[in-house]
Amino acid sequence: MIIKQNRGRQWLDWQRRVLAVVQVAGAGACVWLAIALFFGEMGLPRYWSMRDHAGQLEGALRDLRGENAVLRSDIARLQHDPVKIEQLARERLGYVRKGETVYQLAPELLNEQTRQDKR
């Protein structure tokens, strides 16, 4: 049987003081971490704003992918569908087929007619 020698009252007082200093330092570190978590440069408010921004970017990306798919289908139709090509040539370039009659209305006459119709 081994009996430890009592270290004395001074040792116990010193041990209690060290323990108290360690506890105060730990509490201070916890407070500092909490402040950094809520008010720091990379804290929770920044995380929340970045998360919201990432969600907005995901939505924009989803919209752009949908628009891209529509444009790809339009490209495929323009490359392989003669009816679509003819439709665009008629609308944008003013092409007509042989034997068709084209009627063009002057904008001033059209405006005058609509004014008279409203009266």
ROSE-4610 file (N, C-alpha, C; in Angstrom, 1 decimal, always signed):
// ROSE-4610
residu = [M/M/M/I/I/I/I/I/I/K/K/K/Q/Q/Q/N/N/N/R/R/R/G/G/G/R/R/R/Q/Q/Q/W/W/W/L/L/L/D/D/D/W/W/W/Q/Q/Q/R/R/R/R/R/R/V/V/V/L/L/L/A/A/A/V/V/V/V/V/V/Q/Q/Q/V/V/V/A/A/A/G/G/G/A/A/A/G/G/G/A/A/A/C/C/C/V/V/V/W/W/W/L/L/L/A/A/A/I/I/I/A/A/A/L/L/L/F/F/F/F/F/F/G/G/G/E/E/E/M/M/M/G/G/G/L/L/L/P/P/P/R/R/R/Y/Y/Y/W/W/W/S/S/S/M/M/M/R/R/R/D/D/D/H/H/H/A/A/A/G/G/G/Q/Q/Q/L/L/L/E/E/E/G/G/G/A/A/A/L/L/L/R/R/R/D/D/D/L/L/L/R/R/R/G/G/G/E/E/E/N/N/N/A/A/A/V/V/V/L/L/L/R/R/R/S/S/S/D/D/D/I/I/I/A/A/A/R/R/R/L/L/L/Q/Q/Q/H/H/H/D/D/D/P/P/P/V/V/V/K/K/K/I/I/I/E/E/E/Q/Q/Q/L/L/L/A/A/A/R/R/R/E/E/E/R/R/R/L/L/L/G/G/G/Y/Y/Y/V/V/V/R/R/R/K/K/K/G/G/G/E/E/E/T/T/T/V/V/V/Y/Y/Y/Q/Q/Q/L/L/L/A/A/A/P/P/P/E/E/E/L/L/L/L/L/L/N/N/N/E/E/E/Q/Q/Q/T/T/T/R/R/R/Q/Q/Q/D/D/D/K/K/K/R/R/R]
num = [1/1/1/2/2/2/3/3/3/4/4/4/5/5/5/6/6/6/7/7/7/8/8/8/9/9/9/10/10/10/11/11/11/12/12/12/13/13/13/14/14/14/15/15/15/16/16/16/17/17/17/18/18/18/19/19/19/20/20/20/21/21/21/22/22/22/23/23/23/24/24/24/25/25/25/26/26/26/27/27/27/28/28/28/29/29/29/30/30/30/31/31/31/32/32/32/33/33/33/34/34/34/35/35/35/36/36/36/37/37/37/38/38/38/39/39/39/40/40/40/41/41/41/42/42/42/43/43/43/44/44/44/45/45/45/46/46/46/47/47/47/48/48/48/49/49/49/50/50/50/51/51/51/52/52/52/53/53/53/54/54/54/55/55/55/56/56/56/57/57/57/58/58/58/59/59/59/60/60/60/61/61/61/62/62/62/63/63/63/64/64/64/65/65/65/66/66/66/67/67/67/68/68/68/69/69/69/70/70/70/71/71/71/72/72/72/73/73/73/74/74/74/75/75/75/76/76/76/77/77/77/78/78/78/79/79/79/80/80/80/81/81/81/82/82/82/83/83/83/84/84/84/85/85/85/86/86/86/87/87/87/88/88/88/89/89/89/90/90/90/91/91/91/92/92/92/93/93/93/94/94/94/95/95/95/96/96/96/97/97/97/98/98/98/99/99/99/100/100/100/101/101/101/102/102/102/103/103/103/104/104/104/105/105/105/106/106/106/107/107/107/108/108/108/109/109/109/110/110/110/111/111/111/112/112/112/113/113/113/114/114/114/115/115/115/116/116/116/117/117/117/118/118/118/119/119/119]
x = [+0.8/+0.0/+0.9/+0.5/+1.3/+0.5/+1.1/+0.4/+1.1/+0.2/+0.7/+0.9/+1.9/+2.1/+1.2/+0.7/-0.2/+0.7/+0.2/+1.0/+0.9/-0.1/-0.3/-1.3/-1.6/-2.6/-2.2/-0.9/-0.4/-0.7/-0.4/-0.6/-2.1/-3.0/-4.5/-4.9/-4.4/-4.7/-4.2/-3.0/-2.5/-3.3/-3.7/-4.4/-5.8/-6.4/-7.7/-7.6/-6.5/-6.3/-6.1/-5.3/-5.1/-6.4/-7.2/-8.5/-9.4/-9.4/-10.3/-9.8/-8.5/-7.9/-8.3/-8.2/-8.6/-10.1/-10.9/-12.4/-12.7/-12.0/-12.3/-11.8/-10.6/-10.1/-11.1/-11.6/-12.5/-13.8/-14.3/-15.5/-15.3/-14.1/-13.8/-13.7/-13.1/-12.9/-14.3/-15.2/-16.6/-17.3/-17.2/-17.8/-17.2/-15.9/-15.2/-15.7/-15.9/-16.3/-17.8/-18.6/-20.0/-20.1/-19.3/-19.3/-18.8/-17.8/-17.3/-18.3/-19.1/-20.1/-21.2/-21.6/-22.8/-22.4/-21.2/-20.9/-19.6/-19.0/-17.7/-17.9/-16.8/-16.8/-17.4/-17.1/-17.7/-18.6/-19.5/-20.4/-21.7/-22.7/-23.9/-24.7/-24.7/-25.5/-24.9/-23.5/-22.9/-23.3/-23.3/-23.6/-25.1/-26.0/-27.4/-27.5/-26.9/-27.0/-26.3/-25.2/-24.6/-25.5/-26.2/-27.1/-28.3/-28.8/-29.9/-29.5/-28.3/-27.7/-27.5/-27.0/-26.8/-28.2/-29.2/-30.6/-31.0/-30.8/-31.2/-30.4/-29.1/-28.3/-28.8/-29.2/-29.7/-31.0/-31.9/-33.1/-32.8/-31.8/-31.4/-30.8/-30.0/-29.4/-30.5/-31.4/-32.5/-33.3/-33.6/-34.3/-33.4/-32.1/-31.3/-31.2/-31.2/-31.1/-32.4/-33.5/-34.8/-34.8/-34.3/-34.2/-33.3/-32.2/-31.2/-31.8/-32.7/-33.3/-34.3/-35.0/-35.9/-35.2/-34.1/-33.3/-32.6/-32.2/-31.7/-32.8/-34.0/-35.1/-35.4/-35.3/-35.5/-34.4/-33.2/-32.1/-32.3/-32.7/-33.0/-34.1/-35.1/-36.2/-35.8/-34.9/-34.4/-33.5/-32.8/-31.9/-32.6/-33.8/-34.4/-35.8/-36.5/-37.9/-38.0/-38.4/-38.5/-39.7/-40.7/-41.9/-41.5/-40.7/-40.2/-39.3/-38.5/-37.6/-38.4/-39.4/-40.3/-41.1/-41.5/-42.3/-41.4/-40.2/-39.3/-38.9/-38.7/-38.4/-39.5/-40.8/-41.9/-42.0/-41.9/-42.1/-40.9/-39.7/-38.6/-38.1/-38.1/-37.5/-38.5/-39.8/-40.8/-40.9/-40.5/-40.5/-42.0/-42.3/-43.6/-43.4/-44.4/-44.4/-44.8/-44.5/-44.9/-46.4/-47.0/-48.4/-49.2/-48.5/-49.2/-49.3/-50.3/-50.5/-50.2/-49.4/-48.9/-49.6/-50.3/-50.9/-50.1/-49.6/-48.9/-49.7/-49.9/-50.6/-49.6/-49.8/-48.9/-49.2/-48.2/-48.5/-49.4/-49.2/-50.0/-51.5/-51.7/-53.1/-53.8/-53.0/-53.5/-53.9/-53.1/-53.4/-54.6/-54.7/-55.9/-57.2/-57.1/-58.3/-58.7/-57.8/-58.1/-58.7/-58.2/-58.8/-60.2/-60.4/-61.8/-62.7/-62.3/-63.1/-63.5/-62.6/-62.8/-63.9/-64.0/-65.0/-66.3]
y = [-1.2/+0.0/+1.2/+2.2/+3.4/+4.5/+5.3/+6.5/+7.7/+8.6/+9.8/+10.8/+11.6/+12.6/+13.8/+14.4/+15.6/+16.8/+17.5/+18.5/+19.8/+20.0/+21.1/+22.1/+23.1/+24.1/+25.0/+25.3/+26.2/+25.6/+24.3/+23.6/+23.7/+23.4/+23.5/+24.9/+25.9/+27.3/+27.6/+27.2/+27.5/+26.7/+25.5/+24.7/+25.4/+25.9/+26.6/+27.8/+28.6/+29.8/+29.5/+28.5/+28.1/+27.6/+26.9/+26.4/+27.6/+28.6/+29.8/+30.6/+30.7/+31.4/+30.7/+29.4/+28.6/+28.7/+28.7/+28.9/+30.3/+31.3/+32.7/+32.8/+32.2/+32.3/+31.5/+30.4/+29.6/+30.3/+31.0/+31.8/+33.0/+33.6/+34.7/+34.2/+33.1/+32.5/+32.2/+31.7/+31.4/+32.7/+33.8/+35.1/+35.6/+35.5/+36.0/+35.3/+33.9/+33.1/+33.5/+33.7/+34.1/+35.4/+36.4/+37.7/+37.6/+36.8/+36.6/+35.9/+35.0/+34.2/+35.2/+36.1/+36.9/+38.3/+38.8/+40.1/+40.1/+39.0/+39.0/+39.1/+39.3/+39.5/+38.2/+37.1/+35.8/+35.1/+35.9/+35.4/+34.9/+34.6/+34.1/+35.1/+36.4/+37.2/+37.2/+37.1/+37.0/+35.6/+34.6/+33.2/+33.2/+33.8/+33.9/+34.7/+35.8/+36.6/+35.8/+35.1/+34.4/+33.2/+32.6/+31.5/+32.0/+33.2/+33.7/+34.1/+34.6/+35.0/+33.7/+32.7/+31.4/+30.9/+31.0/+30.6/+31.4/+32.7/+33.6/+33.2/+32.9/+32.5/+31.2/+30.2/+29.0/+29.2/+30.1/+30.4/+31.0/+31.9/+32.5/+31.5/+30.6/+29.6/+28.6/+28.3/+27.4/+28.1/+29.4/+30.2/+30.2/+30.5/+30.5/+29.2/+28.1/+26.8/+26.5/+26.9/+26.8/+27.6/+28.8/+29.7/+29.1/+28.5/+27.9/+26.7/+25.9/+24.8/+25.3/+26.4/+26.9/+27.4/+28.1/+28.6/+27.5/+26.4/+25.3/+24.6/+24.5/+24.0/+24.9/+26.2/+27.1/+27.0/+26.8/+26.6/+25.3/+24.3/+23.0/+23.1/+23.9/+24.1/+24.9/+25.9/+26.8/+26.0/+25.0/+24.2/+23.2/+22.7/+21.5/+21.8/+22.9/+23.1/+24.2/+23.8/+24.9/+25.8/+25.3/+26.2/+27.3/+27.0/+28.0/+29.0/+28.6/+29.5/+30.4/+29.9/+30.7/+31.7/+31.3/+32.2/+33.4/+33.1/+34.2/+35.1/+34.5/+35.3/+36.2/+35.8/+36.6/+37.7/+37.4/+38.4/+39.4/+39.0/+39.9/+40.5/+39.8/+40.3/+40.8/+40.5/+41.0/+40.2/+39.0/+38.1/+37.7/+37.6/+37.1/+36.0/+35.2/+34.2/+34.8/+34.1/+34.6/+34.5/+35.5/+35.6/+36.1/+36.4/+37.0/+38.5/+39.1/+40.5/+41.1/+42.1/+42.7/+44.0/+44.2/+45.5/+46.1/+47.3/+48.0/+49.2/+49.4/+50.6/+51.6/+52.8/+53.9/+54.2/+54.4/+54.6/+55.9/+57.0/+58.2/+57.9/+57.2/+56.9/+56.0/+55.1/+54.1/+54.9/+55.9/+56.7/+57.5/+58.1/+58.9/+58.1/+56.9/+56.1/+55.6/+55.4/+55.0/+56.1/+57.3/+58.5/+58.8/+58.6/+58.8/+57.8/+56.5/+55.5/+55.7/+56.3/+56.6/+57.6/+58.6/+59.7/+59.2]
z = [+0.0/+0.0/+0.0/-1.0/-1.1/-0.6/+0.2/+0.8/+0.3/-0.3/-0.8/+0.3/+0.1/+1.1/+0.8/+1.8/+1.6/+1.2/+0.2/-0.4/+0.4/+1.1/+2.0/+1.4/+2.3/+2.0/+0.8/+0.8/-0.3/-1.7/-1.8/-3.1/-3.4/-2.5/-2.8/-3.2/-2.5/-2.9/-4.3/-4.6/-5.9/-7.0/-6.7/-7.7/-7.9/-6.9/-7.0/-7.8/-7.6/-8.4/-9.9/-10.2/-11.6/-12.2/-11.5/-12.0/-12.2/-11.4/-11.5/-12.8/-13.0/-14.1/-15.4/-15.4/-16.6/-16.9/-15.8/-16.1/-16.6/-16.1/-16.6/-18.0/-18.3/-19.7/-20.7/-20.2/-21.0/-21.3/-20.2/-20.4/-21.3/-21.2/-22.1/-23.6/-23.7/-25.1/-25.7/-24.9/-25.3/-25.7/-24.9/-25.2/-26.5/-26.7/-27.9/-29.1/-29.0/-30.1/-30.5/-29.4/-29.7/-30.4/-29.9/-30.6/-32.0/-32.3/-33.6/-34.5/-33.9/-34.6/-35.1/-34.3/-34.6/-35.3/-34.9/-35.4/-36.3/-36.4/-37.2/-38.7/-39.4/-40.8/-41.5/-41.1/-41.7/-40.7/-40.1/-39.1/-39.7/-38.9/-39.3/-40.3/-40.0/-41.0/-42.4/-42.5/-43.8/-44.4/-43.6/-44.1/-44.6/-43.9/-44.3/-45.6/-45.7/-47.0/-48.2/-47.9/-49.0/-49.4/-48.4/-48.7/-49.6/-49.2/-50.0/-51.4/-51.5/-52.8/-53.7/-53.1/-53.8/-54.3/-53.5/-53.9/-55.1/-55.1/-56.2/-57.5/-57.3/-58.5/-59.0/-58.2/-58.6/-59.4/-59.0/-59.7/-61.1/-61.1/-62.4/-63.3/-62.8/-63.6/-64.2/-63.3/-63.8/-65.0/-64.8/-65.9/-67.1/-67.0/-68.2/-68.9/-68.1/-68.7/-69.5/-69.0/-69.7/-71.0/-70.9/-72.1/-73.1/-72.6/-73.5/-74.2/-73.5/-74.2/-75.3/-75.0/-76.0/-77.2/-77.0/-78.1/-78.9/-78.2/-79.0/-79.8/-79.3/-80.1/-81.3/-81.1/-82.2/-83.3/-82.8/-83.8/-84.6/-83.9/-84.6/-85.6/-85.2/-86.2/-87.4/-87.1/-88.2/-89.2/-88.6/-89.5/-90.3/-89.8/-90.4/-90.9/-90.5/-90.8/-91.9/-93.1/-94.1/-93.9/-93.2/-92.9/-92.0/-91.0/-90.0/-90.7/-91.6/-92.4/-93.2/-93.9/-94.7/-93.9/-92.8/-91.9/-91.4/-91.0/-90.6/-91.8/-93.0/-94.2/-94.5/-94.3/-94.6/-93.6/-92.3/-91.2/-91.2/-91.2/-91.0/-92.3/-93.4/-94.6/-95.6/-95.3/-96.2/-97.5/-97.5/-98.7/-99.0/-100.3/-100.7/-101.8/-101.9/-103.0/-104.3/-105.3/-106.7/-106.8/-107.2/-107.4/-106.2/-105.1/-104.0/-104.1/-103.6/-103.6/-102.2/-102.1/-100.9/-100.7/-99.6/-99.2/-98.1/-98.2/-97.2/-96.8/-95.5/-95.0/-94.5/-94.9/-94.4/-93.0/-92.1/-90.7/-90.5/-91.3/-91.1/-91.4/-92.5/-92.9/-91.8/-91.3/-90.3/-89.0/-88.6/-87.4/-87.6/-88.8/-89.1/-89.1/-89.6/-89.7/-88.3/-87.4/-86.1/-85.3/-85.6/-84.9/-85.3/-86.6/-87.1/-86.6/-86.5/-85.9/-84.5/-83.7/-82.3/-82.1/-83.1/-82.9/-83.2]
